[in-house]
Amino acid sequence: MTEPPEKRETRAQFGKVAGRYRQSADHTEADDRDILLSWLALEPSHTALDVATGGGHTAVSIASRTRRVVASDLTPEMLREAAILARERGRENIDFVAADAECLPFRTASFDRVTCRIAPHHFPDIRAAIAEFVRVVRPGGLVGVIDSVVPEDPALDAFLNGIEKLRDPTHVRSYHLDEWVSFLKEAGLLLLHVSCAWKEHAFPEWVARTGRPEAVQREVEEMFLSAFPRAREFFRVRAEGGRIVSYSDEKGIFVGRKM
């Protein structure tokens, strides 16, 4: 089967900048991840899957509490970075597997827990990916997801999704909280936890992380600088001397049980 071009684009995009994601403050910071882990009820006997593991931060955190973790990602360079992080943290119970989130190469009901953090906004078919998360977790097992969410206000939704798409062409969409709830319930999960957590992004590191040309990075900055007042207020945009210092967005945190 021919691979869709958007998957090749995603692999190429992240392959070039994989090391930045292992070192990224946004991915290293643990506030949202700690909330997720507190709801996953991890046990030493568990086997877990972390989908689209990126730099491996969630997989490494889970590995300290479980028997075995499989860290999967579409991009081999990301898996290499995750393996570096695992070695640095002394975690030897993690296996690394190249895999498409929308077509996971694992048997049905293979895992006690499945997680995916700050990645689903890149998936072309979000429902297919969630269906795969649910398929590979055992009955009674838990699925935990963290991803960017946008407000219901259409103008704010369009503003942030537009900025994200310019910064990173592999961005597909950040969804509303209610959309996420619908996706997860439709896939057969009983929701145990739904919350949002604000995350502040230091703008210079955030805008440079995807490796886009400086002209594009400046265009992203100009979009923040010229943002309408409601957007500047809602996304907590901070500027000094005509440059953007930081902005904040919300991460949705979801945990559901497979029935």
C-alpha positions in Angstrom: 0.0 0.0 0.0 1.3 3.4 -0.9 2.0 5.6 2.1 -0.1 8.9 2.2 2.1 11.9 1.4 1.1 13.6 4.7 2.8 10.7 6.6 6.0 11.1 4.6 5.9 14.9 5.3 5.4 14.3 9.0 8.3 11.8 9.1 10.6 14.2 7.2 9.6 17.2 9.3 10.2 15.6 12.6 13.2 13.6 11.5 15.2 16.8 11.0 14.4 18.3 14.4 13.9 15.2 16.6 16.6 16.2 19.1 14.8 19.4 19.9 11.8 17.5 21.1 13.8 15.5 23.6 15.1 18.7 25.0 11.9 20.8 24.6 10.7 22.4 27.8 7.1 22.0 26.6 7.5 18.2 26.5 9.9 17.9 29.5 7.7 19.9 31.9 5.6 17.4 33.9 2.5 19.2 35.1 0.0 17.8 32.6 1.8 14.5 32.5 1.6 14.1 36.3 -2.1 14.6 36.1 -2.4 11.9 33.5 -0.3 9.5 35.4 -2.2 10.0 38.6 -5.4 8.8 36.8 -3.8 5.8 35.1 -3.5 3.7 38.2 -0.3 2.1 37.0 0.8 -1.1 38.6 4.2 -2.9 38.5 2.7 -5.8 36.5 1.3 -3.6 33.7 2.5 -3.4 30.1 1.9 0.0 28.5 2.0 1.5 25.0 3.0 5.2 24.5 1.9 6.2 21.0 3.7 9.0 19.1 6.2 9.0 21.9 8.3 11.9 20.5 11.2 12.4 22.8 10.0 9.7 25.1 9.1 11.7 28.2 5.8 10.0 28.9 7.2 6.5 28.1 10.1 7.0 30.5 7.8 8.3 33.2 5.5 5.2 32.8 8.5 2.8 32.7 9.4 3.7 36.3 6.0 2.3 37.5 5.3 -0.6 35.2 6.9 -3.9 34.0 7.3 -3.0 30.4 6.6 -0.1 28.0 6.4 0.0 24.2 7.2 3.4 22.8 6.0 3.9 19.2 6.4 6.7 16.8 6.1 7.3 13.0 9.6 8.8 12.9 12.6 6.6 13.5 14.7 9.6 14.5 12.3 10.4 17.3 12.6 6.8 18.6 16.4 7.2 18.7 16.0 10.4 20.8 13.5 8.6 23.1 16.1 5.8 23.5 18.7 8.3 24.5 16.4 9.7 27.1 15.6 6.2 28.4 19.4 5.5 28.8 19.9 8.8 30.5 17.1 8.0 33.0 18.3 4.3 33.5 15.1 2.8 32.0 15.8 -0.6 30.4 12.2 -1.8 30.2 11.2 0.2 27.1 11.0 -1.3 23.6 10.9 1.1 20.6 8.8 0.4 17.6 8.2 2.4 14.4 4.5 2.6 13.9 1.7 4.7 12.5 -0.8 5.7 15.2 -3.7 5.1 12.8 -2.6 1.5 12.1 -0.8 0.1 15.1 1.1 -3.2 14.5 0.0 -4.8 17.8 -2.5 -7.5 18.6 -5.9 -6.6 20.0 -6.0 -6.3 23.8 -2.2 -6.4 24.1 -1.7 -3.6 26.7 -3.0 -2.7 30.1 -2.6 1.0 29.4 -2.2 3.2 26.3 -1.1 6.8 26.3 -0.6 9.6 23.7 0.7 13.0 24.7 0.8 16.3 22.7 0.6 14.5 19.3 -3.0 13.8 18.1 -3.2 17.3 16.5 -0.9 15.8 13.8 -3.1 12.8 13.0 -4.9 13.1 9.7 -7.6 10.7 10.9 -8.1 11.2 14.6 -11.0 8.8 14.9 -8.9 6.0 13.3 -6.1 6.6 15.8 -8.4 6.6 18.8 -10.0 3.4 17.5 -6.5 1.8 17.4 -5.8 3.0 21.0 -9.0 1.3 22.1 -8.4 -1.8 20.1 -4.9 -2.6 21.5 -5.9 -2.0 25.2 -7.4 -4.9 27.1 -11.0 -4.8 28.3 -11.0 -2.8 31.5 -7.7 -1.2 30.6 -7.2 2.6 30.4 -6.5 5.0 27.6 -4.9 8.3 28.5 -4.5 11.3 26.1 -3.2 14.8 26.4 -3.4 17.3 23.5 -3.9 20.9 22.8 -7.5 22.1 22.8 -9.0 25.3 21.4 -12.0 27.2 22.8 -15.5 27.0 21.3 -15.2 30.6 20.0 -14.7 30.3 16.2 -12.4 33.3 16.0 -10.1 32.0 18.7 -10.2 28.5 17.2 -9.2 29.8 13.8 -6.6 32.1 15.2 -4.6 29.4 17.1 -5.1 26.6 14.5 -3.9 29.1 11.8 -0.8 30.0 13.8 0.0 26.3 14.5 -0.4 25.4 10.8 1.9 28.1 9.7 4.5 27.2 12.3 4.2 23.5 11.5 2.6 22.3 8.2 2.1 18.8 9.7 -0.4 20.3 12.2 -3.9 19.0 11.2 -6.1 20.5 13.9 -6.5 21.1 17.6 -10.0 20.2 18.7 -12.6 21.6 21.2 -12.9 19.8 24.5 -16.4 18.6 23.6 -15.1 17.2 20.3 -12.5 15.1 22.2 -15.2 13.8 24.6 -17.3 12.7 21.6 -14.3 11.0 19.9 -13.4 9.0 23.0 -17.0 8.0 23.9 -17.7 7.0 20.3 -14.7 4.8 20.4 -16.1 2.9 23.3 -14.4 4.5 26.3 -16.1 5.3 29.7 -14.5 8.6 30.6 -13.1 8.7 34.1 -11.3 12.1 33.9 -11.6 15.2 31.7 -9.7 18.4 32.6 -7.7 21.2 31.1 -4.3 22.6 32.1 -2.8 25.8 30.9 0.7 25.6 29.5 3.0 28.6 28.9 5.3 28.5 25.9 8.5 30.5 25.7 8.1 31.9 22.3 11.6 31.8 20.8 12.1 28.1 21.6 8.6 27.2 20.6 8.6 28.9 17.2 12.1 27.6 16.3 11.5 24.0 17.4 9.9 22.9 14.1 12.9 24.1 12.0 10.9 26.4 9.8 12.8 29.3 8.0 13.4 32.5 9.9 11.0 34.3 7.6 8.2 32.0 8.6 9.1 32.3 12.3 8.9 36.0 12.0 5.5 35.7 10.2 4.2 33.6 13.2 5.4 36.3 15.5 3.7 39.1 13.5 0.4 37.1 13.8 0.7 37.3 17.6 1.8 40.9 17.6 -1.2 41.9 15.4 -3.7 39.6 17.1 -7.1 41.0 18.0 -7.5 41.9 21.7 -9.6 38.9 22.6 -7.0 36.5 21.3 -4.1 38.4 23.0 -6.1 38.2 26.3 -7.2 34.6 26.0 -3.9 33.1 24.9 -2.0 35.3 27.5 0.3 36.8 24.9 3.3 38.6 26.4 5.3 41.0 24.4 8.3 43.2 25.2 10.0 45.7 22.9 8.0 44.6 19.9 8.9 40.9 20.3 6.8 38.0 21.6 8.0 36.6 24.9 5.4 33.9 25.5 1.9 32.7 25.0 -0.2 30.1 26.7 -2.7 27.5 25.5 -4.8 24.7 27.1 -4.0 21.0 27.1 -6.9 18.7 27.4 -6.3 15.7 29.7 -8.5 12.6 29.1 -8.6 9.1 30.7 -11.1 6.5 29.7 -11.7 2.8 30.5 -12.4 0.3 27.7 -15.7 -1.4 28.4 
